[in-house]
Amino acid sequence: MRKQARRGKTSITIGWLLVLISIFGIIGLVAAVLETSPALGAGSTAAALSNGYTRYQETDPFLVFSGAWHSANSRSYAGGGEKLVSWSSGTMTLAFEGTSLTWLSSANPYAGIAKVTLDGGAGVLVDLYSTMFLNQRPVYTTGAVTEGRHTLTIQWTGKRNARSIGTYVYVDAIDVKGSLSSVTAGMTPTVAPSTSTTVGPTTATDLVNPLVDRGLVEKSVDPGDRRSFLVSLTAGGNRVLHRGQRHSQEHLSRIASLVTREEWEQVGEAMAVLGRALAMDEATVLDSTRGGWRRNGSPALLV
């Protein structure tokens, strides 16, 4: 029966594609897709420094943020702003062509420990804690690296110095002896089997063909199963995805501007408590007959 069902469907690896489509709906990028897409790197913040480096601000489109980052503004920051995250596994990824890179960050009593990974190697832990409130601090440098393309990731870990009262990670600016480049340039997108989705052929066609027509994705036959096809982002699709990320970040920034740092701390603590509760309560099921929760066969909290 399972084999017959498989023949009646077209298997398509579209985990990330569904995310792209959801961005169109949530952020309103359907209209943006109809516009002429700007060249990747439009809106670059690159500024030459006297020491031979180029500085990129936290808003530069080549910096790819994921997770619950929000923005803060102050004249004490490089360029007047920085991005920060204190929960939900925030990550910033970039690629650069050059021989050295330095990460500028704030350091203060609320700061936590970040993990920095260069070219997929062993991660380095960077402690951002300081007894004083310091800004534009060079907290990490790659040192001299071989000329060419490199990738770097800055990740929130949830860890902190024993004296710190928070786990914040900050990205103020990036100084590069060379230049930033697209994270996805020259790469073929791949999706792990765990994020793949099997859909019927009609649904797959409805999802993919409009994006193919707009030049955002391209289809190819799966060499491992000729009944299936693979979908990958084109350069135009990557541009739209970057624009969606920027729109999302701006939307989060507007929301974040209405919340104080102390309130964000409270939200982060509440989310940590909720996460631990969910992890401990995987065996809990909803008892719909009683309108409450039941765990391991015993009544729990009624709602």
C-alpha positions as CSV (number, residue, x, y, z in Angstrom):
1,M,0.0,0.0,0.0
2,R,2.8,2.4,0.9
3,K,4.5,1.7,-2.4
4,Q,1.3,2.4,-4.3
5,A,0.8,5.6,-2.5
6,R,4.3,6.6,-3.4
7,R,3.6,6.1,-7.1
8,G,0.6,8.3,-6.8
9,K,2.6,11.3,-5.5
10,T,5.5,13.3,-6.7
11,S,8.2,13.6,-4.0
12,I,9.7,17.1,-3.8
13,T,12.3,18.5,-1.4
14,I,10.6,21.8,-0.5
15,G,11.1,22.3,3.2
16,W,12.9,25.6,2.7
17,L,10.7,26.4,-0.3
18,L,7.6,26.4,1.9
19,V,9.4,28.8,4.2
20,L,10.1,31.1,1.2
21,I,6.4,31.0,0.3
22,S,5.3,31.7,3.9
23,I,7.6,34.8,3.9
24,F,5.7,36.1,0.8
25,G,2.4,35.7,2.7
26,I,3.5,37.1,6.1
27,I,5.7,40.0,5.0
28,G,3.7,40.8,1.9
29,L,6.5,40.1,-0.6
30,V,4.1,39.0,-3.4
31,A,4.1,42.6,-4.5
32,A,7.9,42.8,-4.1
33,V,8.3,39.8,-6.4
34,L,6.5,41.6,-9.1
35,E,9.0,44.5,-8.9
36,T,12.4,44.6,-10.5
37,S,14.7,42.9,-8.0
38,P,17.7,45.0,-7.1
39,A,21.2,43.6,-7.5
40,L,22.4,41.5,-4.5
41,G,24.2,43.8,-2.2
42,A,22.0,46.8,-2.9
43,G,21.9,48.9,0.2
44,S,25.4,47.9,1.2
45,T,26.8,49.8,4.2
46,A,30.5,49.2,3.2
47,A,32.8,52.0,4.2
48,A,36.6,52.1,3.8
49,L,38.7,52.5,7.0
50,S,42.1,54.1,7.2
51,N,43.7,50.8,8.3
52,G,42.9,49.1,5.0
53,Y,39.8,47.4,6.3
54,T,36.2,47.8,5.1
55,R,33.5,48.3,7.7
56,Y,30.0,46.8,7.3
57,Q,27.2,47.8,9.6
58,E,24.8,45.3,11.2
59,T,22.1,46.3,8.7
60,D,24.2,45.2,5.7
61,P,22.3,42.8,3.5
62,F,25.3,40.5,3.4
63,L,24.8,39.7,7.1
64,V,22.2,37.0,7.3
65,F,20.4,36.9,10.7
66,S,18.1,34.1,11.9
67,G,16.3,33.8,15.2
68,A,14.9,36.5,17.5
69,W,17.3,39.3,16.8
70,H,16.1,42.9,17.4
71,S,17.7,46.3,16.9
72,A,18.9,49.0,19.3
73,N,20.0,52.5,18.4
74,S,22.5,54.7,20.1
75,R,25.2,57.2,19.0
76,S,27.7,55.1,20.9
77,Y,27.3,52.2,18.4
78,A,29.2,52.1,15.2
79,G,26.9,53.6,12.6
80,G,24.3,54.4,15.3
81,G,22.8,50.9,15.7
82,E,23.4,47.2,16.6
83,K,21.6,43.9,16.6
84,L,21.1,41.9,19.7
85,V,19.6,38.6,20.8
86,S,19.2,36.9,24.2
87,W,17.1,33.8,23.4
88,S,15.9,31.4,20.7
89,S,19.3,30.4,19.3
90,G,20.0,33.5,17.2
91,T,22.6,33.1,14.5
92,M,24.4,35.5,12.2
93,T,26.1,34.1,9.1
94,L,28.3,35.9,6.6
95,A,30.8,35.1,3.8
96,F,33.8,37.2,2.9
97,E,36.6,37.3,0.3
98,G,39.8,38.4,2.0
99,T,42.5,37.7,4.5
100,S,41.1,38.9,7.9
101,L,37.9,39.8,9.7
102,T,37.1,41.4,13.0
103,W,33.7,41.4,14.9
104,L,32.7,44.5,16.8
105,S,30.3,44.1,19.7
106,S,29.0,45.6,22.9
107,A,30.3,44.2,26.2
108,N,28.4,44.8,29.4
109,P,27.0,43.1,32.6
110,Y,24.1,41.7,30.5
111,A,26.2,40.0,27.9
112,G,26.6,36.2,27.4
113,I,28.9,33.9,25.6
114,A,28.8,33.5,21.8
115,K,30.1,30.7,19.6
116,V,32.1,31.8,16.5
117,T,32.7,29.2,13.7
118,L,35.1,29.9,10.9
119,D,34.8,27.8,7.7
120,G,32.9,25.1,9.5
121,G,35.8,24.4,11.8
122,A,35.8,24.0,15.6
123,G,33.8,26.7,17.3
124,V,35.4,29.3,19.5
125,L,33.6,30.6,22.6
126,V,33.7,34.4,23.0
127,D,32.7,35.9,26.4
128,L,31.1,39.3,26.0
129,Y,30.8,40.0,29.7
130,S,32.2,43.2,31.1
131,T,31.7,45.0,34.4
132,M,31.4,48.3,32.4
133,F,29.1,49.2,29.4
134,L,31.5,49.2,26.5
135,N,30.6,49.6,22.8
136,Q,32.4,49.1,19.5
137,R,34.7,46.5,21.1
138,P,36.7,44.2,18.8
139,V,35.8,41.0,20.5
140,Y,36.9,38.5,17.9
141,T,39.3,38.4,15.0
142,T,40.1,35.6,12.5
143,G,43.7,36.7,12.4
144,A,45.5,36.2,9.0
145,V,43.7,33.7,6.8
146,T,44.4,32.4,3.3
147,E,43.3,34.8,0.6
148,G,39.9,33.5,-0.8
149,R,36.3,32.9,0.3
150,H,35.5,32.2,3.9
151,T,32.3,31.8,5.9
152,L,31.8,32.8,9.5
153,T,28.9,32.2,12.0
154,I,28.2,34.0,15.3
155,Q,25.8,32.0,17.4
156,W,23.9,32.7,20.7
157,T,24.6,29.8,23.1
158,G,22.5,30.7,26.1
159,K,25.6,30.5,28.2
160,R,27.1,33.2,30.3
161,N,29.9,34.2,32.6
162,A,29.1,33.4,36.2
163,R,29.1,37.1,37.0
164,S,26.8,38.1,34.1
165,I,23.1,38.7,34.6
166,G,22.1,38.0,31.0
167,T,23.0,36.1,27.8
168,Y,22.9,38.8,25.2
169,V,24.9,38.6,22.1
170,Y,25.5,41.7,20.0
171,V,26.6,42.4,16.4
172,D,27.6,46.1,16.0
173,A,29.8,45.9,12.9
174,I,32.1,43.7,10.9
175,D,35.5,44.9,9.7
176,V,37.0,43.0,6.7
177,K,40.3,43.1,5.0
178,G,38.6,42.4,1.7
179,S,34.9,42.4,1.2
180,L,31.7,40.6,2.2
181,S,29.9,38.4,-0.3
182,S,26.7,36.5,-0.6
183,V,26.4,33.5,1.8
184,T,24.8,31.4,-1.0
185,A,27.0,32.5,-3.9
186,G,28.3,29.4,-5.8
187,M,26.4,27.0,-3.5
188,T,23.8,24.4,-4.4
189,P,21.0,24.5,-1.8
190,T,20.5,21.1,-0.1
191,V,17.8,20.0,2.3
192,A,18.1,17.3,4.9
193,P,15.6,14.4,4.6
194,S,14.0,15.4,7.9
195,T,12.9,18.7,6.4
196,S,11.6,17.2,3.1
197,T,7.9,17.1,2.3
198,T,6.0,14.7,0.1
199,V,3.1,16.4,-1.7
200,G,0.7,15.4,-4.5
201,P,1.8,16.2,-8.0
202,T,-1.0,18.8,-8.5
203,T,0.0,20.6,-5.2
204,A,3.6,20.5,-6.2
205,T,2.9,22.0,-9.6
206,D,0.8,24.8,-8.0
207,L,3.5,25.6,-5.6
208,V,6.5,25.5,-7.9
209,N,5.4,26.6,-11.3
210,P,4.6,30.2,-10.4
211,L,8.0,30.6,-8.8
212,V,9.7,29.0,-11.9
213,D,7.8,31.4,-14.1
214,R,9.1,34.3,-12.1
215,G,12.6,33.0,-12.3
216,L,12.9,32.5,-8.5
217,V,13.5,28.7,-8.6
218,E,14.5,26.1,-11.1
219,K,13.5,22.4,-11.3
220,S,15.7,19.4,-12.0
221,V,15.1,15.7,-12.1
222,D,16.2,13.9,-8.9
223,P,19.0,11.5,-10.1
224,G,18.2,9.1,-7.3
225,D,14.5,8.9,-8.2
226,R,13.4,10.0,-11.7
227,R,9.8,10.1,-10.5
228,S,10.8,13.0,-8.3
229,F,12.2,16.5,-9.0
230,L,14.4,18.8,-7.0
231,V,13.9,22.5,-6.5
232,S,16.7,25.0,-6.0
233,L,16.8,28.8,-5.6
234,T,18.0,30.9,-8.5
235,A,20.1,34.1,-8.0
236,G,16.8,36.0,-8.2
237,G,15.2,33.8,-5.6
238,N,18.1,34.4,-3.3
239,R,17.7,38.2,-3.7
240,V,14.0,37.9,-2.8
241,L,14.8,35.8,0.2
242,H,17.3,38.4,1.4
243,R,14.7,41.1,0.9
244,G,12.3,39.1,2.9
245,Q,14.8,38.7,5.7
246,R,15.3,42.5,5.8
247,H,11.6,43.1,5.8
248,S,11.2,40.7,8.7
249,Q,14.0,42.3,10.6
250,E,12.5,45.7,10.2
251,H,9.2,44.5,11.3
252,L,10.7,42.9,14.4
253,S,12.7,46.1,15.1
254,R,9.4,48.1,15.1
255,I,8.0,45.7,17.6
256,A,11.2,45.7,19.7
257,S,11.2,49.5,19.9
258,L,8.1,49.2,22.0
259,V,9.6,46.9,24.6
260,T,12.3,47.8,27.2
261,R,15.4,45.8,27.8
262,E,14.0,44.7,31.2
263,E,10.8,43.5,29.5
264,W,12.9,41.5,27.0
265,E,14.7,39.9,29.9
266,Q,11.4,38.9,31.4
267,V,10.2,37.5,28.0
268,G,13.5,35.5,27.6
269,E,13.2,34.1,31.1
270,A,9.6,33.1,30.5
271,M,10.5,31.4,27.2
272,A,13.3,29.5,28.9
273,V,10.8,28.3,31.5
274,L,8.3,27.3,28.9
275,G,11.0,25.5,26.9
276,R,12.0,23.4,29.9
277,A,8.4,22.6,30.7
278,L,7.7,21.4,27.1
279,A,10.9,19.3,27.1
280,M,9.8,17.6,30.4
281,D,6.2,17.2,29.3
282,E,6.6,15.4,26.0
283,A,4.4,12.6,27.3
284,T,1.5,15.0,28.0
285,V,-1.5,14.6,25.8
286,L,-4.7,16.7,25.7
287,D,-7.6,15.0,27.3
288,S,-10.4,16.5,25.1
289,T,-13.1,14.6,26.9
290,R,-12.4,16.5,30.2
291,G,-11.1,19.7,28.6
292,G,-7.8,19.5,30.4
293,W,-4.3,18.0,30.3
294,R,-3.6,14.4,31.2
295,R,-0.1,13.0,31.7
296,N,0.9,9.3,32.1
297,G,-2.8,8.5,32.7
298,S,-3.1,11.0,35.6
299,P,-5.2,14.2,35.5
300,A,-3.1,17.3,35.6
301,L,-4.1,20.9,35.0
302,L,-7.6,21.6,33.7
303,V,-8.0,24.5,31.4
